């Protein structure tokens, strides 16, 4: 193999390009925007930066945040001190840093739009606004709005969510997460270097309705939109069937990041899966196996590494956001449990860190349910009886 074309210069494409170029392959990154802003928090989890240390060990502006406030209707809010902080970047800064790493490794970076892709065995002809490029293999990293219909994930309406947000010139030291009634999603406020990312993600609701929810929240919290910049984007949010039928690879191509639908269906977090899938794709491209077997090998690696876990998570998402527990919405009960149960807080800490697999979540909850209920009962008795007697 002589030339690999990486179509897209976001975190997934840059990560794959860096590894391919470092291994000695001619690697060409084609992207219309290169580093650009997105309506997302920009948080890197402990799971990501502990595995890929360059995501924290660099000179790029960032914030390490530990204070997180979670709120839900009829439950108030709970302050959780993260034992393993989130590392938060502006997406412009993060993307630029990853592109610089790819270029330093030897990748060729070209700012241009890919307008067509044609399979011409044994390789590809790629048409751009600047001309034509021939490549032996393609890594598809074009994001959720992939214009190349013959490659990458095939979405249905049930497999996407909207992410809308404001770039707000303001400062705060903590993260806010707000759950809302009957929304399969949430509002976030993430502190970045020099500004806030204030946004909402949600499924099965129009962008107009989501924006209305977000702006009402901002008004209630006193977050000014006067000088804020608005961004809107579509995110993959595959349901269980979508994961089982997901098209992540084919003859001569592998899809990474959003282009492969590789996003957590509950949190909407995609940065870890972008970097990880870029890593796995580069491994497959570099493997000395028959080209025809690379697609199946990549599918197997994705499934074993995180795909099965996210498939299971997709089945939990709607119940988690819109279900009920003990006659109250699940997010509200979660916050109430966190206020009274250290064991439950440990589970939530691991979910924020990215170290708690969804496949093992049910069994862990069951193992801890007796302890949690005991903690809740003791807390209740202490507040209602002991404190009550003292007051009397």
Number of C-alpha atoms within 10 A of each C-alpha: 14 10 18 26 25 31 26 29 30 29 31 33 35 32 25 29 38 25 24 28 22 16 14 14 18 18 29 25 28 24 22 16 14 20 19 14 16 20 24 27 23 25 25 22 22 23 17 23 16 11 11 14 11 14 20 19 9 10 8 14 14 20 20 18 20 18 16 21 17 21 22 22 16 13 18 11 20 17 17 17 15 18 14 16 20 26 20 23 24 29 21 15 18 21 22 20 21 24 25 15 18 27 20 13 18 21 27 17 20 15 16 18 16 21 14 14 19 12 15 12 10 12 19 20 16 21 16 18 12 12 10 13 13 16 22 18 23 24 28 29 30 27 27 21 14 19 14 14 11 11 23 29 28 18 18 12 11 14 21 20 24 23 25 24 29 25 22 22 18 16 13 14 15 17 23 19 19 18 21 19 14 11 16 22 29 23 23 23 25 27 28 30 16 14 17 25 27 27 28 28 28 22 22 14 14 12 20 10 10 23 19 12 14 22 19 12 16 18 11 9 9 9 18 13 15 8 11 18 13 15 15 18 16 17 26 28 29 30 22 20 13 19 23 13 11 19 19 25 23 18 18 22 26 31 31 35 29 29 31 28 30 32 23 23 30 21 16 19 20 24 22 25 24 27 24 25 29 28 21 22 33 23 17 19 25 16 12 10 11 7 16 11 13 24 20 15 17 23 20 12 16 19 15 11 14 17 21 18 16 24 22 18 23 22 17 17 20 18 14 18 21 16 16 14 13 7 8 14 23 19 25 24 19 20 24 19 20 23 18 18 19 15 17 21 19 14 18 18 19 17 16 19 19 17 14 16 16 22 14 11 14 11 11 14 15 11 11 15 14 11 16 20 14 13 18 19 14 13 15 13 13 13 12 11 12 12 11 11 10 7 7 6
